[in-house]
């Protein structure tokens, strides 16, 4: 009891100033502790700080701040990672849309390469399919490298290590899925590139082989052109409906106020025999054209004006055809095998045929000397193509058709050295006139 009283008196004597002293000084509180009777009361007992005051509070506060900062950093890192994943997913979707837009099942159709290319989600892409596939492959490889770098950074990032296990597993799984999709798409594009290359090479080889064979035949015929019995004893063969087989008359036309055009034709093409000949001048590609296109009747065009001719020559037999025209009232006549089949007027009246153009056999010209359309090409054989600068009499046309006279055109005669052939069109010896008549 005496020891307890002594401790109380000691506290009152030494700690009173700590309670009621200077208000600006730190406040200290003490716990009363009993001392033994024989203890020296003059030895002060060390104060015991109460929790919530002093250095432990500061340490706890600092720890809380560090944890809060760590959480904020992890939150920011997660946000950045989600944004990166979202960006990569969007790029993958754009890549997939580019690959899918190239054609059914990822295959490029010839028309789609030509029309579909321009601006794309990947920017300005080249028009060549192989170059497009190369660019997509490089883009996907870049995305794959970025994924790998992102994965490496995540693994070496302390913040990533501090993330919850389920979130880390989710991020890792998502990265693996995107990487797998990219690798699959790159492999598909590489396979498609190889297929396109092989198909293009095979098609090119086949085309070159066919053209080389045709060119060899042309060379042989040109070397043996002396075998023709006479300079006009030949025919031009146009066996395919393409936009590159044709013949060209070297001689052009003067200004004409009337003409007669005659020729022998043999064709069984369907529908329509195509364009036996066309004459184009600057500013008018349809100056003179003879054409049977699709299910339309045979038409004669002068200065792009049209007259339908009552002719029928698509039976695979030789037929002799003549058309006449004069600028006066646009009068025209049509003959088949020496017989007049029809006539009319108002076909480009008072329009003189312009000089200096190009005469093409077997193709319709959309520009002077070119821009042929395969659907309008002539398929068959042409011979004895002659042009006069006047209207022949009906009896003269009959004599030419029944082989009783040979009358070369005074403007364009049918002679071998006046006709060039291109693209696989060939020159062959012509059947005799009597043989052609038997074919009728």
Secondary structure by P-SEA (a helix, b strand, c coil): caaaaaaaaaaaaccccccccccccbbbbbbbbbbccccccccccbbbbcccccaaaaaaaaaaaaaaaaaaaaaaaaaaaaaaaaaaaaaaaaaaaaaaaccccccccaaaaaccccccccccccccaaaaaaaaaaaaaaaaaaaaaaaaaaaaccccccccaaaaaaaaaaaaaaaaaaaaaaaaaaaaaaaaaaaaaaaaaaaaaaaaaaaaaaaaaaaacccccccccbbbbbccccccccccccccccccccbbbbbbbbbbcccccccccccccccccccbbbbccccccbbbbcccbbbbbcccccccbbbbbbbbbbcccccccccccccccccccccccccccccbbbbbccccccccccccccccccccccccbbbbcccccaaaaaaaaaccccccccccccccccccccccccccccccaaaaaaac
